[in-house]
């Protein structure tokens, strides 16, 4: 299990794969698997027979979002763009997330 630097509700940018460049909100985080579910990324269709499931009695095509690896996304904001995330301690002793790197190093995210 790895440290979670990306949380539910964060905006991320996909940096690898078929959905590269897509910006979306994190809907779910699966820390034990190291995966996340992002809005509008890795859409999957499943064809169901009628009567197989209580949720979909009449069958048909059901669309859902798949999971992607957390290493394939980067934290994203409108002001900073894509940035790496680190942790620091504020003057009051609270942990906070901050941007890492040359351009935006030390900018507090939350």
C-alpha positions in Angstrom: 0.0 0.0 0.0 1.4 3.4 -0.9 0.9 6.8 0.5 -2.2 8.5 -0.8 -1.3 11.9 -2.3 -4.5 12.0 -4.3 -7.9 12.1 -2.5 -11.5 11.8 -3.5 -12.7 15.1 -5.0 -9.3 16.2 -6.3 -8.9 17.2 -10.0 -6.3 15.1 -11.8 -4.9 14.8 -15.3 -4.2 11.5 -17.0 -0.6 11.3 -18.0 -0.4 7.9 -19.7 -2.7 5.5 -21.6 -5.5 5.8 -24.1 -7.1 8.7 -22.1 -3.9 10.7 -21.9 -4.5 14.4 -21.4 -8.0 14.1 -20.0 -8.8 16.2 -16.9 -11.4 14.9 -14.4 -12.5 14.6 -10.8 -11.5 11.6 -8.7 -14.8 9.7 -7.8 -13.3 6.9 -5.7 -10.0 5.8 -4.3 -8.9 2.2 -3.7 -5.8 2.5 -1.5 -5.3 -1.3 -1.1 -5.1 -1.7 -4.9 -3.4 1.6 -5.7 -6.1 2.5 -8.1 -8.6 5.3 -8.5 -11.8 5.9 -10.5 -11.8 9.2 -12.5 -14.8 10.9 -14.1 -14.9 10.4 -17.8 -11.9 8.1 -18.0 -11.9 4.4 -19.0 -15.5 4.0 -19.8 -16.5 0.3 -20.0 -19.7 -1.3 -21.5 -21.2 -4.5 -20.3 -23.9 -6.4 -22.2 -26.4 -8.0 -19.8 -29.0 -10.7 -20.6 -32.6 -10.0 -19.4 -33.4 -11.3 -15.9 -29.8 -12.0 -14.8 -29.5 -9.1 -12.3 -32.1 -7.6 -10.0 -30.8 -4.1 -10.9 -31.2 -4.7 -14.7 -34.2 -6.9 -15.2 -34.7 -6.0 -18.8 -31.0 -6.4 -19.7 -29.2 -4.2 -22.2 -25.9 -2.3 -22.4 -24.7 -0.9 -19.1 -21.8 1.6 -19.0 -19.5 2.1 -16.0 -16.2 3.7 -15.3 -13.1 1.4 -14.8 -10.3 1.8 -12.4 -6.9 3.2 -13.4 -3.6 3.1 -11.6 -2.8 6.0 -9.3 0.6 6.4 -10.9 -1.0 7.2 -14.2 -2.5 10.5 -13.0 -1.1 13.8 -11.8 -2.7 16.3 -9.5 -4.0 19.3 -11.5 -5.2 22.8 -10.8 -6.2 25.6 -13.2 -3.6 28.0 -11.7 -0.6 25.6 -11.4 -1.4 23.0 -14.1 -0.1 19.5 -13.4 2.1 19.4 -10.3 3.6 16.8 -8.0 2.3 16.7 -4.5 4.3 16.6 -1.2 3.5 16.9 2.4 4.6 19.5 4.9 3.8 20.8 8.4 2.3 24.2 8.9 3.3 26.6 11.7 0.3 25.4 13.8 1.5 21.8 13.5 -1.1 20.6 11.0 -0.1 18.5 8.0 -0.9 20.0 4.6 -0.3 19.2 1.0 1.9 21.4 -1.1 3.1 21.5 -4.7 6.6 20.2 -5.4 9.1 21.2 -8.1 11.0 24.2 -9.3 8.2 26.4 -10.6 5.6 25.9 -7.8 7.5 24.4 -4.9 6.0 25.3 -1.6 2.6 26.4 -2.9 0.0 25.1 -0.4 -2.7 23.1 -2.1 -4.9 22.5 1.0 
